[in-house]
Amino acid sequence: MTEPVPNLAVGDLKSELSRWSDETPVTFHSPLKEQDFRFYRDSSGENLLILEINAFPSPAVVPGA
């Protein structure tokens, strides 16, 4: 059985991002699916921030290139 992935709190995310410049690009990537994603929108609920991402076609990877 796989352990659940812990939630990331806003403070944790701010702390991680604070070491990067404001101009640093962010890439959302799933190595398991070998697919890139792109930020779509954010929304919030009671004590919850939701960041929505959409599947985005990844460039073809040519082995040995």
PyMOL Python script that loads the backbone (N, CA, C, O; Angstrom):
from pymol import cmd

cmd.read_pdbstr("""\
ATOM      1  N   MET A   1       0.841  -1.180   0.000  1.00  0.00           N
ATOM      2  CA  MET A   1       0.000   0.000   0.000  1.00  0.00           C
ATOM      3  C   MET A   1       0.888   1.247   0.000  1.00  0.00           C
ATOM      4  O   MET A   1       1.868   1.313   0.742  1.00  0.00           O
ATOM      5  N   THR A   2       0.553   2.213  -0.815  1.00  0.00           N
ATOM      6  CA  THR A   2       1.318   3.452  -0.919  1.00  0.00           C
ATOM      7  C   THR A   2       0.867   4.443   0.141  1.00  0.00           C
ATOM      8  O   THR A   2      -0.326   4.598   0.404  1.00  0.00           O
ATOM      9  N   GLU A   3       1.846   5.112   0.747  1.00  0.00           N
ATOM     10  CA  GLU A   3       1.504   6.132   1.737  1.00  0.00           C
ATOM     11  C   GLU A   3       0.919   7.349   1.038  1.00  0.00           C
ATOM     12  O   GLU A   3       1.358   7.702  -0.056  1.00  0.00           O
ATOM     13  N   PRO A   4      -0.074   8.000   1.661  1.00  0.00           N
ATOM     14  CA  PRO A   4      -0.644   9.197   1.031  1.00  0.00           C
ATOM     15  C   PRO A   4       0.379  10.325   0.971  1.00  0.00           C
ATOM     16  O   PRO A   4       1.229  10.462   1.851  1.00  0.00           O
ATOM     17  N   VAL A   5       0.279  11.122  -0.075  1.00  0.00           N
ATOM     18  CA  VAL A   5       1.163  12.271  -0.238  1.00  0.00           C
ATOM     19  C   VAL A   5       0.646  13.381   0.674  1.00  0.00           C
ATOM     20  O   VAL A   5      -0.534  13.725   0.607  1.00  0.00           O
ATOM     21  N   PRO A   6       1.510  13.952   1.530  1.00  0.00           N
ATOM     22  CA  PRO A   6       1.026  14.999   2.432  1.00  0.00           C
ATOM     23  C   PRO A   6       0.663  16.267   1.667  1.00  0.00           C
ATOM     24  O   PRO A   6       1.243  16.566   0.623  1.00  0.00           O
ATOM     25  N   ASN A   7      -0.302  17.003   2.202  1.00  0.00           N
ATOM     26  CA  ASN A   7      -0.670  18.279   1.603  1.00  0.00           C
ATOM     27  C   ASN A   7       0.457  19.280   1.792  1.00  0.00           C
ATOM     28  O   ASN A   7       1.202  19.213   2.770  1.00  0.00           O
ATOM     29  N   LEU A   8       0.575  20.194   0.866  1.00  0.00           N
ATOM     30  CA  LEU A   8       1.553  21.266   0.929  1.00  0.00           C
ATOM     31  C   LEU A   8       0.843  22.517   1.413  1.00  0.00           C
ATOM     32  O   LEU A   8      -0.121  22.960   0.789  1.00  0.00           O
ATOM     33  N   ALA A   9       1.303  23.092   2.510  1.00  0.00           N
ATOM     34  CA  ALA A   9       0.694  24.313   3.038  1.00  0.00           C
ATOM     35  C   ALA A   9       1.239  25.530   2.290  1.00  0.00           C
ATOM     36  O   ALA A   9       2.343  25.485   1.748  1.00  0.00           O
ATOM     37  N   VAL A  10       0.473  26.603   2.263  1.00  0.00           N
ATOM     38  CA  VAL A  10       0.885  27.830   1.584  1.00  0.00           C
ATOM     39  C   VAL A  10       2.235  28.312   2.126  1.00  0.00           C
ATOM     40  O   VAL A  10       3.091  28.744   1.354  1.00  0.00           O
ATOM     41  N   GLY A  11       2.430  28.241   3.449  1.00  0.00           N
ATOM     42  CA  GLY A  11       3.701  28.661   4.033  1.00  0.00           C
ATOM     43  C   GLY A  11       4.869  27.843   3.511  1.00  0.00           C
ATOM     44  O   GLY A  11       5.945  28.387   3.264  1.00  0.00           O
ATOM     45  N   ASP A  12       4.667  26.531   3.338  1.00  0.00           N
ATOM     46  CA  ASP A  12       5.714  25.672   2.788  1.00  0.00           C
ATOM     47  C   ASP A  12       6.032  26.063   1.346  1.00  0.00           C
ATOM     48  O   ASP A  12       7.194  26.110   0.944  1.00  0.00           O
ATOM     49  N   LEU A  13       4.986  26.340   0.581  1.00  0.00           N
ATOM     50  CA  LEU A  13       5.176  26.733  -0.810  1.00  0.00           C
ATOM     51  C   LEU A  13       5.901  28.072  -0.893  1.00  0.00           C
ATOM     52  O   LEU A  13       6.816  28.225  -1.702  1.00  0.00           O
ATOM     53  N   LYS A  14       5.507  29.041  -0.073  1.00  0.00           N
ATOM     54  CA  LYS A  14       6.183  30.348  -0.052  1.00  0.00           C
ATOM     55  C   LYS A  14       7.654  30.192   0.305  1.00  0.00           C
ATOM     56  O   LYS A  14       8.520  30.817  -0.306  1.00  0.00           O
ATOM     57  N   SER A  15       7.926  29.360   1.289  1.00  0.00           N
ATOM     58  CA  SER A  15       9.302  29.140   1.716  1.00  0.00           C
ATOM     59  C   SER A  15      10.138  28.549   0.581  1.00  0.00           C
ATOM     60  O   SER A  15      11.264  28.985   0.342  1.00  0.00           O
ATOM     61  N   GLU A  16       9.591  27.572  -0.107  1.00  0.00           N
ATOM     62  CA  GLU A  16      10.314  26.952  -1.215  1.00  0.00           C
ATOM     63  C   GLU A  16      10.527  27.939  -2.356  1.00  0.00           C
ATOM     64  O   GLU A  16      11.612  27.995  -2.936  1.00  0.00           O
ATOM     65  N   LEU A  17       9.493  28.720  -2.682  1.00  0.00           N
ATOM     66  CA  LEU A  17       9.590  29.652  -3.807  1.00  0.00           C
ATOM     67  C   LEU A  17      10.434  30.879  -3.496  1.00  0.00           C
ATOM     68  O   LEU A  17      10.933  31.527  -4.415  1.00  0.00           O
ATOM     69  N   SER A  18      10.602  31.209  -2.231  1.00  0.00           N
ATOM     70  CA  SER A  18      11.319  32.439  -1.856  1.00  0.00           C
ATOM     71  C   SER A  18      12.790  32.423  -2.272  1.00  0.00           C
ATOM     72  O   SER A  18      13.418  33.478  -2.365  1.00  0.00           O
ATOM     73  N   ARG A  19      13.334  31.258  -2.517  1.00  0.00           N
ATOM     74  CA  ARG A  19      14.743  31.199  -2.907  1.00  0.00           C
ATOM     75  C   ARG A  19      14.956  31.388  -4.404  1.00  0.00           C
ATOM     76  O   ARG A  19      16.094  31.404  -4.873  1.00  0.00           O
ATOM     77  N   TRP A  20      13.866  31.530  -5.156  1.00  0.00           N
ATOM     78  CA  TRP A  20      13.939  31.722  -6.605  1.00  0.00           C
ATOM     79  C   TRP A  20      13.620  33.161  -6.959  1.00  0.00           C
ATOM     80  O   TRP A  20      12.875  33.826  -6.239  1.00  0.00           O
ATOM     81  N   SER A  21      14.175  33.654  -8.061  1.00  0.00           N
ATOM     82  CA  SER A  21      13.859  35.016  -8.508  1.00  0.00           C
ATOM     83  C   SER A  21      12.443  35.050  -9.087  1.00  0.00           C
ATOM     84  O   SER A  21      11.886  34.018  -9.460  1.00  0.00           O
ATOM     85  N   ASP A  22      11.873  36.260  -9.155  1.00  0.00           N
ATOM     86  CA  ASP A  22      10.524  36.413  -9.700  1.00  0.00           C
ATOM     87  C   ASP A  22      10.449  36.072 -11.187  1.00  0.00           C
ATOM     88  O   ASP A  22       9.359  35.841 -11.710  1.00  0.00           O
ATOM     89  N   GLU A  23      11.576  36.039 -11.863  1.00  0.00           N
ATOM     90  CA  GLU A  23      11.599  35.768 -13.303  1.00  0.00           C
ATOM     91  C   GLU A  23      11.818  34.293 -13.634  1.00  0.00           C
ATOM     92  O   GLU A  23      11.798  33.918 -14.807  1.00  0.00           O
ATOM     93  N   THR A  24      12.025  33.463 -12.637  1.00  0.00           N
ATOM     94  CA  THR A  24      12.288  32.045 -12.878  1.00  0.00           C
ATOM     95  C   THR A  24      11.030  31.355 -13.401  1.00  0.00           C
ATOM     96  O   THR A  24       9.984  31.412 -12.754  1.00  0.00           O
ATOM     97  N   PRO A  25      11.117  30.702 -14.565  1.00  0.00           N
ATOM     98  CA  PRO A  25       9.952  29.992 -15.086  1.00  0.00           C
ATOM     99  C   PRO A  25       9.627  28.769 -14.230  1.00  0.00           C
ATOM    100  O   PRO A  25      10.517  28.154 -13.642  1.00  0.00           O
ATOM    101  N   VAL A  26       8.357  28.432 -14.168  1.00  0.00           N
ATOM    102  CA  VAL A  26       7.894  27.268 -13.424  1.00  0.00           C
ATOM    103  C   VAL A  26       7.312  26.273 -14.420  1.00  0.00           C
ATOM    104  O   VAL A  26       6.498  26.633 -15.271  1.00  0.00           O
ATOM    105  N   THR A  27       7.738  25.016 -14.305  1.00  0.00           N
ATOM    106  CA  THR A  27       7.216  23.956 -15.161  1.00  0.00           C
ATOM    107  C   THR A  27       6.541  22.918 -14.285  1.00  0.00           C
ATOM    108  O   THR A  27       7.111  22.471 -13.290  1.00  0.00           O
ATOM    109  N   PHE A  28       5.335  22.537 -14.650  1.00  0.00           N
ATOM    110  CA  PHE A  28       4.614  21.460 -13.976  1.00  0.00           C
ATOM    111  C   PHE A  28       4.786  20.228 -14.846  1.00  0.00           C
ATOM    112  O   PHE A  28       4.379  20.221 -16.008  1.00  0.00           O
ATOM    113  N   HIS A  29       5.386  19.190 -14.290  1.00  0.00           N
ATOM    114  CA  HIS A  29       5.715  18.015 -15.092  1.00  0.00           C
ATOM    115  C   HIS A  29       5.446  16.746 -14.293  1.00  0.00           C
ATOM    116  O   HIS A  29       5.725  16.683 -13.096  1.00  0.00           O
ATOM    117  N   SER A  30       4.910  15.754 -14.958  1.00  0.00           N
ATOM    118  CA  SER A  30       4.684  14.449 -14.338  1.00  0.00           C
ATOM    119  C   SER A  30       5.644  13.447 -14.963  1.00  0.00           C
ATOM    120  O   SER A  30       5.452  13.035 -16.107  1.00  0.00           O
ATOM    121  N   PRO A  31       6.692  13.044 -14.212  1.00  0.00           N
ATOM    122  CA  PRO A  31       7.608  12.052 -14.778  1.00  0.00           C
ATOM    123  C   PRO A  31       6.937  10.697 -14.984  1.00  0.00           C
ATOM    124  O   PRO A  31       7.341   9.938 -15.865  1.00  0.00           O
ATOM    125  N   LEU A  32       5.919  10.385 -14.183  1.00  0.00           N
ATOM    126  CA  LEU A  32       5.230   9.105 -14.350  1.00  0.00           C
ATOM    127  C   LEU A  32       4.457   9.050 -15.657  1.00  0.00           C
ATOM    128  O   LEU A  32       4.400   8.009 -16.312  1.00  0.00           O
ATOM    129  N   LYS A  33       3.861  10.178 -16.035  1.00  0.00           N
ATOM    130  CA  LYS A  33       3.087  10.212 -17.277  1.00  0.00           C
ATOM    131  C   LYS A  33       3.888  10.786 -18.438  1.00  0.00           C
ATOM    132  O   LYS A  33       3.407  10.841 -19.569  1.00  0.00           O
ATOM    133  N   GLU A  34       5.136  11.221 -18.143  1.00  0.00           N
ATOM    134  CA  GLU A  34       5.977  11.879 -19.141  1.00  0.00           C
ATOM    135  C   GLU A  34       5.183  12.955 -19.872  1.00  0.00           C
ATOM    136  O   GLU A  34       5.136  12.996 -21.101  1.00  0.00           O
ATOM    137  N   GLN A  35       4.559  13.828 -19.074  1.00  0.00           N
ATOM    138  CA  GLN A  35       3.676  14.839 -19.626  1.00  0.00           C
ATOM    139  C   GLN A  35       3.853  16.145 -18.864  1.00  0.00           C
ATOM    140  O   GLN A  35       4.055  16.145 -17.650  1.00  0.00           O
ATOM    141  N   ASP A  36       3.774  17.256 -19.590  1.00  0.00           N
ATOM    142  CA  ASP A  36       3.805  18.570 -18.972  1.00  0.00           C
ATOM    143  C   ASP A  36       2.382  19.036 -18.712  1.00  0.00           C
ATOM    144  O   ASP A  36       1.437  18.582 -19.356  1.00  0.00           O
ATOM    145  N   PHE A  37       2.246  19.943 -17.764  1.00  0.00           N
ATOM    146  CA  PHE A  37       0.959  20.527 -17.429  1.00  0.00           C
ATOM    147  C   PHE A  37       1.104  22.033 -17.423  1.00  0.00           C
ATOM    148  O   PHE A  37       2.217  22.551 -17.328  1.00  0.00           O
ATOM    149  N   ARG A  38      -0.009  22.744 -17.524  1.00  0.00           N
ATOM    150  CA  ARG A  38       0.073  24.197 -17.431  1.00  0.00           C
ATOM    151  C   ARG A  38      -0.970  24.682 -16.443  1.00  0.00           C
ATOM    152  O   ARG A  38      -2.059  24.120 -16.322  1.00  0.00           O
ATOM    153  N   PHE A  39      -0.599  25.746 -15.738  1.00  0.00           N
ATOM    154  CA  PHE A  39      -1.483  26.356 -14.753  1.00  0.00           C
ATOM    155  C   PHE A  39      -2.713  26.884 -15.463  1.00  0.00           C
ATOM    156  O   PHE A  39      -2.603  27.528 -16.506  1.00  0.00           O
ATOM    157  N   TYR A  40      -3.879  26.616 -14.906  1.00  0.00           N
ATOM    158  CA  TYR A  40      -5.132  27.037 -15.532  1.00  0.00           C
ATOM    159  C   TYR A  40      -5.789  28.151 -14.735  1.00  0.00           C
ATOM    160  O   TYR A  40      -6.090  29.208 -15.291  1.00  0.00           O
ATOM    161  N   ARG A  41      -6.014  27.939 -13.458  1.00  0.00           N
ATOM    162  CA  ARG A  41      -6.631  28.957 -12.608  1.00  0.00           C
ATOM    163  C   ARG A  41      -6.508  28.530 -11.153  1.00  0.00           C
ATOM    164  O   ARG A  41      -6.130  27.401 -10.843  1.00  0.00           O
ATOM    165  N   ASP A  42      -6.832  29.453 -10.287  1.00  0.00           N
ATOM    166  CA  ASP A  42      -6.874  29.110  -8.877  1.00  0.00           C
ATOM    167  C   ASP A  42      -8.239  29.467  -8.324  1.00  0.00           C
ATOM    168  O   ASP A  42      -8.930  30.344  -8.842  1.00  0.00           O
ATOM    169  N   SER A  43      -8.606  28.785  -7.286  1.00  0.00           N
ATOM    170  CA  SER A  43      -9.858  29.059  -6.590  1.00  0.00           C
ATOM    171  C   SER A  43      -9.646  28.711  -5.130  1.00  0.00           C
ATOM    172  O   SER A  43      -8.630  28.119  -4.767  1.00  0.00           O
ATOM    173  N   SER A  44     -10.579  29.068  -4.317  1.00  0.00           N
ATOM    174  CA  SER A  44     -10.416  28.770  -2.900  1.00  0.00           C
ATOM    175  C   SER A  44     -11.736  28.324  -2.303  1.00  0.00           C
ATOM    176  O   SER A  44     -12.819  28.642  -2.794  1.00  0.00           O
ATOM    177  N   GLY A  45     -11.598  27.588  -1.243  1.00  0.00           N
ATOM    178  CA  GLY A  45     -12.743  27.137  -0.465  1.00  0.00           C
ATOM    179  C   GLY A  45     -12.437  27.458   0.990  1.00  0.00           C
ATOM    180  O   GLY A  45     -11.552  28.265   1.276  1.00  0.00           O
ATOM    181  N   GLU A  46     -13.145  26.847   1.885  1.00  0.00           N
ATOM    182  CA  GLU A  46     -12.879  27.069   3.303  1.00  0.00           C
ATOM    183  C   GLU A  46     -11.502  26.532   3.652  1.00  0.00           C
ATOM    184  O   GLU A  46     -11.273  25.324   3.612  1.00  0.00           O
ATOM    185  N   ASN A  47     -10.588  27.425   3.993  1.00  0.00           N
ATOM    186  CA  ASN A  47      -9.229  27.051   4.385  1.00  0.00           C
ATOM    187  C   ASN A  47      -8.532  26.165   3.357  1.00  0.00           C
ATOM    188  O   ASN A  47      -7.779  25.261   3.718  1.00  0.00           O
ATOM    189  N   LEU A  48      -8.785  26.426   2.077  1.00  0.00           N
ATOM    190  CA  LEU A  48      -8.199  25.598   1.037  1.00  0.00           C
ATOM    191  C   LEU A  48      -7.938  26.436  -0.206  1.00  0.00           C
ATOM    192  O   LEU A  48      -8.830  27.144  -0.673  1.00  0.00           O
ATOM    193  N   LEU A  49      -6.742  26.366  -0.740  1.00  0.00           N
ATOM    194  CA  LEU A  49      -6.382  27.012  -2.000  1.00  0.00           C
ATOM    195  C   LEU A  49      -6.254  25.912  -3.041  1.00  0.00           C
ATOM    196  O   LEU A  49      -5.530  24.939  -2.828  1.00  0.00           O
ATOM    197  N   ILE A  50      -6.938  26.053  -4.150  1.00  0.00           N
ATOM    198  CA  ILE A  50      -6.925  25.046  -5.207  1.00  0.00           C
ATOM    199  C   ILE A  50      -6.239  25.634  -6.427  1.00  0.00           C
ATOM    200  O   ILE A  50      -6.674  26.657  -6.957  1.00  0.00           O
ATOM    201  N   LEU A  51      -5.169  24.993  -6.875  1.00  0.00           N
ATOM    202  CA  LEU A  51      -4.481  25.381  -8.100  1.00  0.00           C
ATOM    203  C   LEU A  51      -4.818  24.334  -9.146  1.00  0.00           C
ATOM    204  O   LEU A  51      -4.485  23.159  -8.991  1.00  0.00           O
ATOM    205  N   GLU A  52      -5.473  24.760 -10.200  1.00  0.00           N
ATOM    206  CA  GLU A  52      -5.890  23.824 -11.241  1.00  0.00           C
ATOM    207  C   GLU A  52      -4.866  23.836 -12.368  1.00  0.00           C
ATOM    208  O   GLU A  52      -4.370  24.890 -12.767  1.00  0.00           O
ATOM    209  N   ILE A  53      -4.559  22.645 -12.871  1.00  0.00           N
ATOM    210  CA  ILE A  53      -3.651  22.519 -14.000  1.00  0.00           C
ATOM    211  C   ILE A  53      -4.327  21.668 -15.065  1.00  0.00           C
ATOM    212  O   ILE A  53      -5.150  20.804 -14.761  1.00  0.00           O
ATOM    213  N   ASN A  54      -3.968  21.926 -16.309  1.00  0.00           N
ATOM    214  CA  ASN A  54      -4.491  21.157 -17.438  1.00  0.00           C
ATOM    215  C   ASN A  54      -3.350  20.394 -18.077  1.00  0.00           C
ATOM    216  O   ASN A  54      -2.208  20.854 -18.089  1.00  0.00           O
ATOM    217  N   ALA A  55      -3.662  19.238 -18.603  1.00  0.00           N
ATOM    218  CA  ALA A  55      -2.663  18.495 -19.368  1.00  0.00           C
ATOM    219  C   ALA A  55      -2.254  19.334 -20.564  1.00  0.00           C
ATOM    220  O   ALA A  55      -3.088  19.977 -21.201  1.00  0.00           O
ATOM    221  N   PHE A  56      -0.993  19.322 -20.857  1.00  0.00           N
ATOM    222  CA  PHE A  56      -0.442  20.101 -21.954  1.00  0.00           C
ATOM    223  C   PHE A  56       0.463  19.163 -22.733  1.00  0.00           C
ATOM    224  O   PHE A  56       1.336  18.530 -22.139  1.00  0.00           O
ATOM    225  N   PRO A  57       0.284  19.054 -24.047  1.00  0.00           N
ATOM    226  CA  PRO A  57       1.114  18.109 -24.786  1.00  0.00           C
ATOM    227  C   PRO A  57       2.605  18.407 -24.616  1.00  0.00           C
ATOM    228  O   PRO A  57       3.054  19.526 -24.866  1.00  0.00           O
ATOM    229  N   SER A  58       3.349  17.421 -24.199  1.00  0.00           N
ATOM    230  CA  SER A  58       4.786  17.565 -24.043  1.00  0.00           C
ATOM    231  C   SER A  58       5.439  17.437 -25.407  1.00  0.00           C
ATOM    232  O   SER A  58       4.935  16.748 -26.293  1.00  0.00           O
ATOM    233  N   PRO A  59       6.583  18.120 -25.562  1.00  0.00           N
ATOM    234  CA  PRO A  59       7.307  17.929 -26.829  1.00  0.00           C
ATOM    235  C   PRO A  59       7.760  16.480 -26.943  1.00  0.00           C
ATOM    236  O   PRO A  59       8.050  15.826 -25.940  1.00  0.00           O
ATOM    237  N   ALA A  60       7.816  15.997 -28.150  1.00  0.00           N
ATOM    238  CA  ALA A  60       8.264  14.625 -28.367  1.00  0.00           C
ATOM    239  C   ALA A  60       9.714  14.499 -27.896  1.00  0.00           C
ATOM    240  O   ALA A  60      10.539  15.374 -28.155  1.00  0.00           O
ATOM    241  N   VAL A  61      10.004  13.419 -27.217  1.00  0.00           N
ATOM    242  CA  VAL A  61      11.350  13.155 -26.756  1.00  0.00           C
ATOM    243  C   VAL A  61      11.963  12.119 -27.693  1.00  0.00           C
ATOM    244  O   VAL A  61      11.447  11.011 -27.841  1.00  0.00           O
ATOM    245  N   VAL A  62      13.064  12.498 -28.316  1.00  0.00           N
ATOM    246  CA  VAL A  62      13.745  11.592 -29.230  1.00  0.00           C
ATOM    247  C   VAL A  62      14.899  10.948 -28.481  1.00  0.00           C
ATOM    248  O   VAL A  62      15.851  11.635 -28.111  1.00  0.00           O
ATOM    249  N   PRO A  63      14.834   9.638 -28.249  1.00  0.00           N
ATOM    250  CA  PRO A  63      15.923   8.974 -27.529  1.00  0.00           C
ATOM    251  C   PRO A  63      17.261   9.207 -28.208  1.00  0.00           C
ATOM    252  O   PRO A  63      17.386   9.091 -29.427  1.00  0.00           O
ATOM    253  N   GLY A  64      18.257   9.539 -27.400  1.00  0.00           N
ATOM    254  CA  GLY A  64      19.614   9.755 -27.919  1.00  0.00           C
ATOM    255  C   GLY A  64      19.817  11.115 -28.547  1.00  0.00           C
ATOM    256  O   GLY A  64      20.902  11.405 -29.053  1.00  0.00           O
ATOM    257  N   ALA A  65      18.804  11.951 -28.526  1.00  0.00           N
ATOM    258  CA  ALA A  65      18.962  13.289 -29.142  1.00  0.00           C
ATOM    259  C   ALA A  65      19.581  14.249 -28.162  1.00  0.00           C
ATOM    260  O   ALA A  65      19.793  15.416 -28.491  1.00  0.00           O
TER     261      ALA A  65
END
""", "prot")
cmd.dss("prot")
cmd.show_as("cartoon", "prot")
cmd.util.cbc("prot")
cmd.orient("prot")
